[in-house]
Amino acid sequence: MQFIKRWTRFLLIFGVMTPVLYLLRLLIWPTALYSEALDRRLRRSLLRLWARGFALIAGVRIVAHGTPPKPPMFLVANHLSYLDMLVIGHQTGCIFVSREDVQYWPILGFMARSIYIIFIDRKDKRDTVRVNKLIAHTLKMGDGVAIFPESRIFCGQDVEPFKSSLIEPAVANKMPVHYATICYETPEGSPPASRIVAWWRPEPFFTHLFRFLSYHGCTATVYFGEEPLFGDDRKELAERLHAAVRQNYVPMK
């Protein structure tokens, strides 16, 4: 039964929905020749549609508290899984800063490059300069940007301290920084979220995804902050954002 459920969901997501939406992406791509900002708005709609389709097929129930910020905006959140991007994309349609190797993943990598996802080489601190310029340009084009300042996925016992380097574009442009807290729980009869949702173990993406698709999904609860935070010092702002995100976090079992 798990085998059938896993492959049915996988084929619906990557064999049906993703190719159809990517075809639509190719059809609207020429708008970038006329207006990059317009192309980005259309891309946002497709991204949200894909996220909602994935959530429906995979059994991810998303419960939002607070009002999702609208682009252009800068957002930070805690990081537990690749599903975090699904949750934030579902609610806002914003661009993400993602680790560099994602752009080489089968299917998803090509898609991510086509919708302006920003990639960063976390092993090279100098790459932050390039990425911050891309973030500033993305904001200028009227898009939203979401970053995960923990800089990597942890096991979910707590929200790890935030690194401040990628918050610099918001500080430099005196932009308010919105924040969100993401929590997960699985239904009765399924393994805990720490096992099938959190992706902190050193295992391939599709190995983890196949395991997740074999069960009954999960509930993702996202808390959007009531008011964004401002700051002139990125390190001090990162500490306040960390405290605000941590306030609503429920540790994984």
Helices and strands as residue ranges (DSSP letters): H 2-10, I 11-17, H 18-28, H 31-34, H 36-58, E 60-65, E 73-77, H 83-92, E 95-99, G 100-104, H 108-114, E 118-120, H 127-140, E 144-147, G 165-167, H 168-172, E 177-185, H 193-196, H 205-213, E 218-224, H 234-247
